[in-house]
Amino acid sequence: MKTTLDLPDPLLQSARKLAARERTTLRALVEEGLRHVVAEKSRSREFRLRKASFKGRGLRPEWRDASWERVRDIAYEGRGG
């Protein structure tokens, strides 16, 4: 498929020099670059949990040494759980 690209002159000049040095065509160089960018962008990004702390003070003092069972009991207290 044919398409037209509008490139800045300095970039095109550098690409042509690189293609000549690599003994390849400008077309092959552009294709290689596009394949690289598409592959890089297509990789799934590592999941990162957003920061969700509230004013950075951590747990309330009465919860700091509580077991998970105690935290769960407090969370469900009064909810029939």
N, C-alpha and C positions, 0 to 999 in steps of 0.2 A: 504494500500500500504506500502511496506517495503522500507526503505532507510537506508543509512549508513551516520552517522555524525562523523566528526572528531572534537572532543572538547578538549580544554586544560584540562589536568589532574586536576588542582585545581578547575576548574568550574564544572567538572563532579563529583568530590568528594563532593563539596558543594551542588550540585543538588541532589545527592543520599541522603545526610544527611537531606536535606529539605523534600524530598519525604518520608523518613522514619518518620520524625517528624510529617508530615501532614497525615500520614497513607494513602498514595497514592503511585502510581507507578511512576517511572521515565518517562515512556511513557506519562502518564496523565499530569505530570508536564510540559514536553516539549510541549505537545499539547496545554495546557492552555497558556503557554508563547507565542507560535506562534500565537494563536488566538488573543491574546492581541495586539501583534505587528502589525499583519495584519489589525485589526480593527482600530488601532491608525493611521496607515499610509494611510488607505483608506479614512479617513475623509477628506472632502474638506477643504483646508486651507482658512483662511480668506483672502480676496483680500486686498493687500496693494499697494497703488500707490507709485511708486518709486519717490525719490526726483529728481526734475527736475529744480531746481533753477539755475540761471546763476550767478555765482560769489556772490550770496547772497545779492544783493543790492536791491531786490524788484522791484516794479514798477518804471518806470521813473517818475520824479516829476510831469510832466504835466498830468499824468494818475492816480495819487494817489487818487484824490477825484472825479474822473469821474464816472458817472453812467454806468451801464451795457449797456444802449442804446448808450451812447457816445463811449464806447470802441468798440462795435459792428460796429457803423458807421465808425470809424477810420479804423477798420480791413477790411471793405469792400469798403473803399473809392477807387474810380477809377476802380472798378471791376463790375460795372453795377448793384450792389446790392442795 
